[in-house]
């Protein structure tokens, strides 16, 4: 192999070393920005056991998604205890068919399992890439939950259907669902480029930097760059660069394999369409 190419000689006439060659480029397996294409019917990702996430009463969740449909409630990201345990410390990012704009929904449940935050924000405008972000600081007064669409803080225009004080913890641990809800019923049709979860509140400048730097296609959240200085708090970073391990976690926390109990996701679902 030379320069990423494999060479095969063909037998035939001529002196040794004069045989014609066939050049076959190898398919890159790593270090190429990719996304996962979910069909909206029987494909999703989730881990197989309940784990602590290293994220408690302060966090940032960021997701690059390409929704193709908004005809029903659909869950892009959910983390909560196992089905038999309860709803404690739920973080949920979804879309809901409401009004004319079909808004996204950020919802939090406290350590007792009660919904304390439910914000409807932004809008589904058809098949297009969008970056959705929520930041939460349970110890802060004022507005501890902020929501962003494409790097812009839209909390001021959000519908705050539930907005109570909320305290969250990392116990008893949680599972992670991507492009489905814990009931495995609200499956979105669309693409997911990557999902990141920090144990700190990113600043507006950091969120803008992530959005503007290559619109997510090439930005590396695992390294500080410019206004972005929170890589040390990036507990989980699920991306699809590795065809052999869709949804690989490259965060600084204990890795959580969201394909361990996934459904029907293989390398044919990993595409090079990115923001």
N, C-alpha and C positions, 0 to 999 in steps of 0.2 A: 504494500500500500504506500502511495506517495501523495502528499497534499490532499488527503481525504478521498483519494480515488483508488479503486481496486483494478488491477490490470490482469487480464487473462491472455495467455498466448494460445494461438491456434496451431495445431500440428499441420504440417504440409511441407511442400518442397522448399528448397532454399537452405542456405547455411544456417547453422545454429545461431540464434540471436536475431535472425531476419524474419521470424514468423510475425504475421500481422497481429495487432493487439486490439482488444475490445476494452473500452474505457467505460466503467459503470460508476456513476457518482453514488456515494452512500447517502442514505436518508439520515439527516441530522436527528439525533435523539434528544439532545439537550441544548440549552442556551439559545433557543429560538422562541420569541414571544408567541404564545398560543392561547387558545380559549377552548372551553368545553361546550359542545352543542347539545343541549337537552331538548328532547322531542315533545315534552309536555304531557306525555302519557304514561311512560313506564321507566323513566330514567331519572336517577337522583343519586346523591352522595350522602353518606353519613358514616360516623365512626361506630365501632362495635361495642364500646364499653363507656361507662360514665367516668369522666376524668375531671380533676380540677383544671381550670384554664389559666391560672395565674392572673385572672382578671376579676376584680370585685366591685368596689363602689366607685370606680373611676375607670373609664375606658373610651376608646375610639374604635368604631367599626366603619370600614370603608369597603365598598363593593363596586366593581366595574361590571355592568350587565348590559345586555342587548335584548330587551323584551320584545317578543313578536306578537303578543296578544295581551289584552286586558279585559277579557270577557267575564272573568270570575276572580274571586280571591285566589291569590297565588303567593307562595312564600319563597323568598330568595335565600334567606338565612334565618335559622332559628337555633338557639342553644338554650337548653333547659335540662332538668334532671330526667332520668329514664322514665318511660311511660308509667311505670308502677310506683314512682316516687312522688311526683307532683309537679307543680309549675313554678317552683321557687327560682328566683333570679333569671327569669326568661328575658332574653334579648331577641326581638323579632323584627325583621325587615321584610315587608310584603308590599303588594299592590292590591288595591280594592276598587271594584267598579262602582264609582260614586259620582253623581252629577255629570258634568260634561267633560271633566278633565281627568278622571280616573287616577286619583292621587296615589302616591306611595304612602306607606304607613310605618312609623317607628313606634314600637310598643315595648314597654318594660314592665316586668312584674317584680315586686320586692321579695325580700327573703322569706316572706310568709306566703308567697304565691298570689298576691293580689295585684291586679293591674293598677298601676299608679301613673303611668304615662302612656298616652296614645295620641300621637301627632299625625295628622294627614298633611302631606306637603308635596310640592312639585306637581308634575303631571306627566302622564304617558302621552307621547305625541306621535306614536307609530314606531316602526322598527328603526331604532337608532341607539348608538352607544350612549350610556349615561353613567355618571359616577355619583353614587349615593353615599352619604356620610352621616353618621350620628356621633356626637360626643356627649359624654355624661360625666358629671362630677357630683356624686351624691352628697358630698360634704359642703358643697357651695350653696349659697343663697341665690335668690333671684331666679335665673333661668339655667338650671343645671343640665338640661337636655337641649342641645342645639342640633338642627338638621340642615344639611347642605345638599344642593343639587348642582352637579358640575362645578364644584369648587366654590359656590356662592352660598352664603348663609341665608336660608329662606325661612328661618324660624318665625320672623315677624309676620309672614303671610300664611303661616301654617294654621290649620284648624286644630285647636288644642281641645279635643273632645274629652280627654281626661288629663289633668295636670295637677297631681298631688305630690306631696313630699315622698321621696322614694329612697330606701336604703337597700343596697344589694350586697351579697357576699359570694364567696367562691365555694361554699359548702352547702350541700353534700357532694358537689361535683355536678357536671353537666355533660350531655351528649351534644353533638353538632349535626345539624341537618342543613344541606345545601340544595336548593331548588326543590324543596319539599317541606312539609310541616311534619311534626311528630306523628300525626295520624296517617301520613303517607298518602294524602289525598289532594293537596293543593300544589300540584306540580306545574311550574311555569314552562312555557314554550319559549326558548331563547338561548342566548349565549352568556356564559360567565367567563370573564377574563381572569380575575383574581379577587380574593377576599382577604382583607387584612384586619387584625384585631390587636390593638395596643392596650397596655395597662396604664395609659396616661391620656390626658386630654390634649390632642393636637391643637395647635393654634390655627387661626384662620389663615395665616401666612403659609403654614406648612401644608394645609389642605389645598390651598390655591397652587402651591408649588407642585404637588403631586399631580394635580389635574393638568397644569400647563406644561409640564415636562414630558413632552412626547405623548400627551393625552393618555398616559398609562401604558402605552405599548412597550416602552423601554425603561420607564422609571424603575429604579431599584430601591424599594423601601427598606431593604436590609442594610443599606449604607447611608450615612448622613451626606447630604448634598445641598449646598446653598441654604435656603431658609428651613429646610427639613433637617431636624436635629434629634429625632426621636427613635432612631433605629434600635437603641438599646432597650426600648420598651415594647418592641414589636414581638409580642408573645407568639402570634400565629400568623403565618403568611401562606395561604393556600393558593397555588398557581398551577398552571398546566404546561409548563415548559418541558417537563419530562414525560414523554409519551408512555414510557414504561411504568410510570407511577402517577396517574392522573390525580390532581389535587394534593400533590406532595406539600408538606408543611415545612417551610424553611425559616420559621420564626426562631426566636431565642429561647422560647419556653419548651417544655416537654412536647415533642412532636405528637400531633394527633392525626392519624391516617383517616381521612374522611372517605376513602374508597374501601375501607375495611369491611363495611357492611353496605356498600353502595349497590345500585341496581342497574344492570345492563350498560355500564359505562366501560368502554374499552378504547383502544387507540384509534378506532374509526370515528370516534366522537371528538377527538382532539384535532382542532382545525387551526389554520394560521390566520384566521380573521381576528383582528385585534383592534382596539380603539385607535 
